[in-house]
Amino acid sequence: MKLGREEFEALALQQLDLLYRVARKLTRDPGKAEDLVQETYLRAIRGRSGFDLQEFGIRPWLLRILHNLYVSKGEREARQPAAVEEQKLEAADSGHDGAALPIDPASFDAMDEQIVAALDRLPKEYQTVMLLWAVEDFSYKEIAAALDVPIGTVMSRLHRARQRLAEDLRGYAANEGIIRE
Amino acid sequence: MAPAEGRICRTTLMEPVPEQFEDPKLQAAVRRAWGGETAPAALRQRVQAMLASEPGVPAPRRFVLWNPLAGVAAAAVVLIAVGIAAHLFFGKGNVSSNPVAPPPPTAVAEAPIPPENAAQLIATHDGCCARHLPNHHLIPSTDDDMTKIADFMRRQLKVPVLAVNLEGWNFDGAGPCPVGGHETCHLLYQRGPDTLSLFTVPLRNLQIRSDGNYASTFNGHVLAAFVRNGACYCLVGAGPGNSMTLADVKSIRNDLEAHFAPPVASGKASPRASVAVNSN
């Protein structure tokens, strides 16, 4: 379904906080995040005529623009890998698949500060998926559409992010008596 | 049948991953950690301004492709052109024997603004007038301070920005408004029923390529611009009847240009306009 200008404007603006949060996770810099979001809207405005409102609304479309911009910018500037390659992520996490979590997620309630720090230590690609899933309530399919990756990749990133978090927090939780080792 | 390589294989390799990842505790923890973050107000204002000033999407040019009469019309045009050419070459009628007439003397001293750019500038001018007047203050924390506006927008545009108060005009505010999808610095003024915009546009976003003066009358608007140091400084004026003329905007343009050229001494205000140019 094609949107009128007013509808497009309203829908696009509703996603500003979401885009900014994702941009913050990707760039890890408030200024760069603002630039990225602004550029995303510029591209969206230019590409509005090509936008067709479908199953998941405007969110995945805007996120895809943002993500593609981020990736292409990273490639252009060659400062760092734009997106962590899946193989590298998998290599870094090898041996964790299927293993039981080091701590019970129920313990997360008592460790908010540590969780913030542990989340910040996650690779960007994990952070993005985690943010979309946990904060924005995206379905796997929506995340896959937004980041242009297979659903299996979304699931594995979530799983590994959870593993890493639990591992990262295990020491603290044991010290504080939140869990027994 | 063996699965094709690529997407199917990558997905099926993820065997250990649970089918549905339900973890409300973790979700709640991440929400508490990250959920409260919102976009800064300044970014929101800029995005709102961009969306508000979005020029209309040009209608697709379908006539030539879709209308069955288009071919007939095109053929007729070609026939007429051939007829005129033959008429000129074979000397029939009272036409000069020289088939190529000299071009008429050019009375225009300055180049016109490319029509596409003129249309984009006008679309932004009209859009901002319709949506924001009399409050076009879309750059936060600048308090109508021209130096602050110029500083803020220079950082955005990476070119020297011109921000001025114009004598006889009410300043209605500045915004980072897009022209043709590219950000510009847009100052908006009113004088009775007349409206006037002053844009600073990075040259990379225009079809104009060389320094100099430009002026056009386009679609009921008067435009005058000058190009300097990689930026185009363009005035767009509109008003009922003939209340705004091309001569008016050219006069303001010339005045601004005169102040713009030399380095601006701090605190030295011109009699007609206070000018802030940040070229650091």
Interface residues (C-beta under 8 A of the other chain):
Chain A: R5 E9 A12 L13 L16 D17 L19 Y20 R21 R24 K25 P30 E34 V37 Q38 Y41 L42 I45 R46 R48 S49 D97 G98 P105 A106 F108 D109 M111 D112 I115 V116 L119 M130 L131 W133 A134 V135 P150 I151 G152 T153 M155 S156 L158 H159 R162 L165
Chain B: R7 R10 T11 T12 L13 M14 P16 V17 P18 F21 D23 K25 L26 Q27 A28 A29 V30 R31 R32 A33 W34 G35 E37 T38 A39 P40 A42 L43 R44 R46 V47 Q48 M50 L51 A52 E54 G56 V57 P178 G181 H182 E183
